[in-house]
């Protein structure tokens, strides 16, 4: 669970990295291999995106 803006930035960077890996794999892997490899990356991207949205949709704490 993302607790602050720094963790948000790290998670967004991880999402971008996973998407970049998927882009590379879809061009180099055989179709059957790609389907198997991509599903794990997709699940992790979706999980991280859900955390990002959960964080962004919470009101900011006012000091």
N, C-alpha and C positions, 0 to 999 in steps of 0.2 A: 504494500500500500504506500502510495506516494504521500510524503508528509510535508514537503516544502518545495520551493521553486527550483532548488538545486537538483533534487531528486527528479523533478519533472524534466529538467533539461537532459539529465543522464538517460532517462527512459526514452525520451524523444530521439536521442542520438542512437540508442540501441535499436529502436524501431527502424530508423533510417538504415542502419547497418544490416539488419535482417532483410529489409526490402532490397538492398543492394545485392546481397548474397543470392536472393531469389532470382533477381534479374540475371545475374551471371549464370546461375544453374540452369535457368530455362533455355539459355542459348548453348550450353555445353553438354548437358546431361541427356541421355537417351530418354524418350518419353516415359517409359515404365519406371525408370530410376527417378525421374523428376517427380512423378506423382507421389512416390513413397517419401522422398526427401522433403518435398515442399509442404506436405501436410503438417509436419512437426513445426516448421518455421511459421506456417500460417497460424497454427494454434497459439504459438508464443506471441506473434504480432497482435493477434486479437486480444489476448490476455493483457498485454501491455497497453494497447489502445483503450481498453476498458478502464484500466487504472488511471490513465491520463484523463479520460472523460470524468471519472469519479472525482478526481482532484479538482479539475477545472469547474465542475458544477457545484462544488462546496463554496459557501461564502468565505471570503478572505477574513482571517482573524485580524481584528483591529487592535493595535497596541495601545 
